[in-house]
Amino acid sequence: MNSSRFEGRSAQRAALALVCAVTVLAGSGCDDGSRHSSSPAHQDSATRGAVVSVTPVADLDAKEVAVRLAKAGIDATQVRYGVRVHRLVYRTVDFKGTPTTASELVAMPKNDERALRVVSWLHGTEVYRGEVASVNDESPDRATALLFASTGRAVSAPDYLGLGKGPGTHPYGNPKATVTASVDALRATRTFARRQGRGLDRRVLISGFSQGGPATMLVGRALQRGADPFFRPGALAPVAGPFDLSGFEAAAADDRGERSSLYLAYFATAWNRMYGLYGAPNQAFRAPYDKTVQTLFNGDHKASELAAALPKTSKQLFTAEFLQRVRHPTGDLRRKLKVMDTTCDWRPDAPVHLFHARGDKDVAIAHSLHCQRQLTAQGADQQLSDVGEFDHSTTVLKALPQIVREFDRAR
């Protein structure tokens, strides 16, 4: 093991870790030998990721972890260690740059390793704030964190903004908010690890499902470009992501895909809050839904409630004019969609392994092919694995054991 890439390998670093744990909480931050700019922007970034609170949520031995994984439908044969799990609330910024807080799940293996690789796990679409890993014991994303931690890795699983214990509503699909919440979660995880006398490898193993697929590429690119002075991407493994968001929303407008009306309504209400897609709800939604949709997507309603309250098709839910605008976006909407259509259009220094299933009817495998074409054009080290004839939710369950093996090979 190359100790030069880890923290906490010497008494000097252990002492520094203790100092840092205190100073980060005070909002000043520090890093192992890294040079810090005195610019206001860098001083602001030092306060981000500061830990506000830590709450224990689970303490499992290896057998208990295996049982939890089996219950979630995840292959448990790779489990080696028990896992301790905590919810962290940490400081970050919203998509406008205004200070706020967010929550994450942090999972640590119960072993004697002082220096750990870290996985950033980025979850898929969630409409209900209580469904995410840090607050829901039955969350598939909590089970995923248990899997990675039980193989000897630290796990940072951010809830994103407006979900879990974070205030406000979730800025669904906002690239800036995705990056800041996830990078600041890594910083908070590093602080927490130091308190435990453990160090994290700077090379982050990044993976995510569905919404977390493009998030994986966004966070990887941000780290490669220096969004944090310490962390860099070590390997990327996105699963079943909507990498062509323009195409995904256009398909939803045409009801080509499962749960089209719900996905498109979430997109429309979230993007209207952020960017002003329509002036009044009746410009986008048909009656009587124009009176209710805005409040349905406030983070306090479960997906089952939304499904019961919404029609099954976009044609029934949206005005013809709005659907046409989604099919053929122009102006600012087109520019903002393009940002999310090009999350793979760069050359990572780390290998990228895409996972998808040809049976996925929520997010077609064409999206991962779209990502692969962009990566290939950039000369990236990439591959795409088709996990089989499975639906969207099963895709990630089949991909996870392969991702563990992929991360085992990462250097």
N, C-alpha and C positions, 0 to 999 in steps of 0.2 A: 504494500500500500504506500502510495506517494504522499508522505505527510506534508509536503510543501503546499499542497492544495487545501489543507484543512486548517481549521482553527484549533486552539486548545491542546497543542502538542507539547507545550513546555510550561514551566512555572511562570515564565514571563507572560506568556499568552493567557494563562489562567488568571493572573492578576489583572491583565488588561480586560479580560472578559468581565470580571467583577466590576471594574470601574465602568465599563460600557453599559452593563446592565442597569447601573444606577443613573448614568448620565442620559441614556436613551429615555428612561422614564421621566427625567427632568426636561426632555425635549432638546437636548444638545447633540447627542449622537457621537459615535466615534467608530473607527474601523482599524483593523489590524495593519498598521503601517501605511494605509492609503493616504494619499494627499488630498486634502479637502480645499475646495475653492471657498473664498470668503464672500462670494457673490450672494445676493439675497435669495436667488433661486436655489442655490445649493444649501443655504442655511435652512430654507423652508423644507427641502427634501429630508434634512436630518431629523426634523420633528415628525415627519410622516413615518408610520410604522411603530411609533411609540406605543407600548402596551398600556392599556387603560385598566383592564381587569382580566383575571384568569379564573376559570371555573372548571373543576374536574367534572367530567361527564361519564367516564367509563374506565375500568381497570380490569382487564381480562387476561387470563392465562392462555397459552397456545391452544388448548383444547376448546376453550370457550370461543376463541376467535374462529376456529375451524367450524364450530357449530353455527356461528353467526353468518359466516360466508356461505355455508351450505344452504341455510335458510334463504339467503338472498339469491341463490342460484349461481354462485361463483365457485369455481374449482378451488378447493382448500388444500390441495396436495403440496403447495409451495409454502405453507405456513411453517415458520420455524420458531417464532418467539411470541410471548404474550405482548400486550400493547396497553399503554396508558394514554388516555385521550382527554384533551382539555378544549374548552371553548375560550378563545381569546377575543376580546374587543380591543381594537387598535385605532390609532389616528390615521386618517387618510384625507383625501379631497374628493369633491364631487366632480362631475364633468365640466363644471364652470371654474374649477380650481378653488372653490370655497371649502374651508376645513369642515370635516365631518368625521364620523366614526363608522366602522364596519366590523363585522365579526367573521371568525374563521374557526375551523376545526383543526387542531394540531394533534397529531398522533405520533407517539414515540415508541420504539421497540424496547422491551424489557430485557436488555442484554447488557454486556459490559463494555461495548464499544463506546469510546469517547468521541470518535470522529465519524460522522454519518453523512452519507449522501442524502440529499433532500429531494422529494417529489413535490411538485406543485400540481395538484389535481383540480381541474377546472370543470365545474359541473354543467349539465345541460339545462334546458329551459325549465324554470320553475315559476309559477304564477303566485304561489302562496308562500309567504315569508316563513311559515312554520314548517315547511317541508325540507329545508336544507339540512346539511350534515351536522352543523353545530348544535341544532336544537331538536332534531328528530332522530331518536334512537333507531328507528326502523328505516331511515333513509338509505337507499342504495349507495349514495355517495359516502355515507359513513362506513358502510361495508367495504367500499373500495379503498378508503383510507386505511381501514384495518388490514386489508390484504397487503398493501405496500409497506406498512409499518411492520407487519409480522414477518416480512422478508428482510428486515434489518435496516429500514430506511426511516428517516424523519419525513413527515407528511404535513404540508401546508395546503389546506383545502378551503379557500376563501368562499364566503357566502355571496360575494359581490355586494354592491351598494343596495340598500333598501330591502334586503332580505335578512333572515336570521334576526339578530339583535340590532341591525343597522336602521337608522331613522329614514323616514321618507319612502318614496316609491323607487322601484328598480328601474334604472335607465337602460332598458333592454336594448342590446345591440349597439351601445355607445362605445366606440373603440378606446377613447381616452379613459373613461371610467373603468373599463375592463382591465386596462393595463395598470392604472394607479392602485386600484383595490388589490390586485393580485401581487404586484411588486411590493406594496406596503405590507401585505400579509406575510411575504417571505421575510421582510425585515423584522416583523414582530415575532415570527417563528425563530429567527436567529437569536433575538434577545431572550426568548423563553428557553431555548436550548442552552444558552450560556448560564442561565440561572441553575440549570441542571448539571452544570459542569461538562457540557458537551459542545463540540464544535460542528459546524456544517461545511461540507465541501462547497466551493463556490460554483461548481458546475451543476446547475439545476436540471433535473429530469422532469420535463414538462409534458403533461398529458391531459386530455379533456375530451368530453363526450358531447356531441350535438352542438349546442351553443358554445360549449367548451372547446370544440375543434378549431374554429377560427380564433378563439381566445388563446389557444395554445400557440398559434403562429404569431399573434399580436404580441404576446408576452415574450416569446422567444426573440422576436425581432427587437423589441424594446431593450431587453437585457443585452443583446449583442451590440446595440448602439450605445450602451452605457447608461441606461436608465437608473441603474444602481452601481455604485463604485465597486462593489464586491462581487455580486452574483453575475454569472454568465450562463448561457444555455449549454447543457451537456448532452441532451438528446431530446427529440421532440416526437411525440406519438399521439397525434390527433385521431379521434374516432368519430366517424359518421357525422362530420361537420357540414353545415350549409355554407360552403365556400363561395358559392355564386349567389349572394343574397338577392340580387336583382331577379335572377331566375327563380329563386325559391319563392319570393313574394308574388311574382307573376303567375307561377304555377298555383299558388294558393288562391289567387284571384279567379283562376279558371277551375278551381276545385279539383286539381290534379294532385292528389295526395291525401293522406289521412289527417283528420283534424284541421283541415285548411282554414275553416272559419275562425277557430280559436287562435291558431298561430297568427293569422293576419290581423285579428282584432287586437292581440297583444302588441304586435308591431305598430299598428296604427295609433293606438292610445299612447304608447310609450314615446313614439317619435313625435306625436303631436305635442306632448308635454315639453319635449326637448327642442323641437324645431318648428312647431306650428304648421302641421300638415293641412289643417282645415280651420276655418273660422268658427263654425258652430258644429256640434255633433251631427245635426241633420244633413250637413254637407257630405258626410261620409257614411252615416248609418241610416238605414231605413227605420221608419216607425214600426213598432214601439221601442226598438232597441236603442234609438238615439237618446232615450231618456234614462237608460240604465247602464250602458256599456262603460261609460267613463268611471263610474264608481265600482263596477265589477272588477276592474283591473287595478285595484289599489293595493294589492299585496295581502289583503285580509280574507280572500276567498279561495277555497280549494279548487283544484282543477275539475273535480266532479261537480261542484256547484256551478262553475262556469259552463261546463258542457251541458248541464241541465237548463241553464238560462239562455243559451245561445242556439240559433238554428244550426243545422248540420252543414249548411253550404254557405259559402261566401256570397253567392248570388242572392240568397234570402236576407243576408245581414247587411250588405253594403249597397250604396247607391251605384247605379251603372256608371256614373261619371267618375266616382272615386276608383272603382275597379279598373276603369280605362286608364286612369292616371298611374295606377300601380303597374299595369301591364306595359305602359310606355312612359316611364318617368322622364321628366325634363328638369332643367334648371338645378336648383339647390338639392332637390330630392335625388336627382340622378348623380350629382357629385358626391353626396353623402353615401349613397348606395355603392358607388364605385370603390370607396375606401374599404368596404366590407367584401367587395368582389375580388380584391387584390391582396388579401392577407397572406397569400403564398407567393407573391411576386417579389421575392428577394432570395438571396443566397445564404442560407444558414451555415455557420461554421461547424455546426453539429449535425449528425445524421437525422433524417426525418423518416419515420415509418408510419404511413397512413394505414388505417384500418377501416373497413366498411363492409357491408353485406349487400349482395345483389338483391336480396329479398326485402330490403328496407323500403317501405312505402311512405314513410314520413319525410325522410331526406334521401333522395335517390343517390345511388353510388356515382352517378354522373358528377356530383359535387366533388368527390374526392379525385375523380379523374381530372376535373377542372383544376384543382389544386396541384395535382401531379404535373400537369402540362406547364403550369407556371414555374414550378420548381425546376423542371427539366430545362426549360428555356433559360433559367438562371445558372445552370450547371451545378445544381445542388446534389448532394448525396441523399437520394430518396428511394423509397419503394412503397408499393401499395399492396396490401394483402386483403383479398376478398374472403371474409370469414364464413360465407355460405348463404344459404337460403333462409335468412332469419329476419324477423321484424326489427324495428328500430331499437326497442328496449333490450332485446336479446343480443343485439350486435355487440354492445359494450361488455356483456357478460362473457361472451366468447372471446373477445379481444383481450381482456385483462390478463389472463395467464400468459399470453404471448407478449404483452407489454412488459410484464415482469421479467421474462427471459431477455427481452430486448434491452432493458435497463441493466440486467446482469452483465451484458456484454459492453455496456457503455464505459468508456475510459476518459 
